[in-house]
Amino acid sequence: MSHEALKFDKIAGPLIEKAKQDGAETMWDRDVAMKSRCGFGDKGICCKICNMGPCRLSPVEGKGAQRGICGATADTIVARNFARMVAAGSSAHSDHARSLLHTLHMTSPDGDYQIKDEAKLLSLAKEYEVETEGRDIYDIAHEVAEIGLMEFGKPFGTQRFIKRATEGRQKLWKELGVEPRAIDREVVSIMHSTHIGCASDMESIYALTVKSALSNGWGGSMIGTDVSDIIFGTPTARQSEANLGCLEENMVNILVHGHEPGLSEMIVFASQDPEIVQLAKDNGAEGINLVGMCCTGNEVLMKHGVRLAGTFYQQELAVITGALEAVVVDVQCIFPALATLSECYHTKFIATSPKAKMEGARYIEFDEERALEIAKEIVTEAILNYKNRDRNKVLIPQEKNKSTVGFSINTIVGGLDKVVNSNVDQLGTVKPLADCIMAGVLRGAAGVVGCNNPKVAHDNSHLTIIKEMIKNDVIVVVTGCAAQAAAKAGLLQYEAKELAGRGLKEVCERVGIPPVLHMGSCVDNTRILRLVTEVAKYLGVDTPVLPVVGAAPEWMSEKAVSIGTYFVSSGVDVFLGTVPPVTGSARFTDYLTNGLEDVYGAKFTVNEDPVQLAQAMLDRIEEKRTRLGI
Ligand code: CUV
């Protein structure tokens, strides 16, 4: 077993040790039991799409089985498996957006969900060509929601938001025939074309993959971000704290974990309700302490400043503290193991979504029609569980760090404007950011995003890369669990400017921002996509020209594969710190890491060593600068 985390993470060691004493099993125990990962799966050369197999191809070229029973080669099998990963990832993000559109459709002035950002709704309405003159804002919202929902299944046309891309991208996607159509259709296309006896041509399978990924990046996820801002408010910079030290000794601790903001938003309101707070006090607690994890954590952090308990990898550790009254989950990135783990403690593991019923969990189905009422029911369950906390089993780590979070594009552009730009005509443009990059004050920009993965030391790759970037005057934007790793390490505070190079430090000081900007959850990677696009448009170039890179140093989920694919297809180089299951096909691997550059102007680079990966990112940025002549 690696137990790499123990070397790096001060918190993990004592809590994993505690778990042993408590008789609780963790991912580290299962990692040992697993012995090693499946070598065929690891290389992507196991095919189980029909029942003539499963066929496992030989990992050695020219020796052993080189084709499946049907004749599929390693190139075909690897490409098909990769495509299906992207289809699943696109589905998860886009279904998240679909839920939000349904919520938008039921907003009302006196309901649980209302319109918080009218200006954003009106601008989306304009984009969707919805009549707004003299109409009630909720009528407009409902029509916008209906049009948004049509993006999932419309029989004709392409995703509306691709018009937001640079002209160069739009032209290229059209020429290549990869303009994304309806979101659901692109997933179905992959499932159909990768069925036994359909597509075997590697490059055409990859083209389908691109379409699904683009329907996520320029469709589902982008809709998710916009609609979330409309209903819950566009984030503005705010202060918070992060890490397991945010759990409180004498309060009812409730952890919201998962992805969708609909439930967690209501839990925030429920836990602030005076009657509910009084109930907590009547039950011997000083109050209610709500904390977040994973992308649900990012949502409530950005929008309400709710403190962050930690990353994906810390979900078990949070329970092992023995101080959690409830873990409330919705969808995605939730360990099924939380059910048995919470049985070792008094913690209630509460599942809420019909899309993610968890065996062994208490199930309280969330229904948007009765949103606040259900949220209150859940919070009440947690409060009533406070008396069951075994004080002898509590170990709350001290570690926590301050952070500034909530940088939407408006916040970044607005912030830079205030200080750098005195020309009123250009307020609200990306000019200051573009100017800093062109002048070399900033060498470039990097998005560092994605998950944790026990294959690498916890948070180490995220932090190594982020620190290398800022040291070299590359401004960093973060989302997902990478953002949370940065928050825990104190990199999201203004003081982190001391770790930055001279240029970036000066920008931080003049604008009053940290060198690493928290831009939200995984669906909010579209904020990064739009920021890059706006800079490209401002400079009159296409995205691949810019000294901008993306990295997923510890990625593990299928969503990450979809995100990586839409970024590369959008012209942004993507650097991966864990190896995708494609190495069984030398041709497909070469296509991802070299061939794509000729097609999309960007490619994947893979290296498990974060120092080397960071260097490759910096080299690429400098290469782009040289090509640009700056
Ligand atoms: Ni959606 S997908 S582990 S929570 S970033 Fe975190 Fe982010 Fe990966 Fe999951």
Residues whose N, C-alpha, C, O or C-beta is under 5 A from the ligand:
A	BS01	CUV	C294 C295 F312 C333 G450 C451 N452 G480 C481 C522 S557 K559
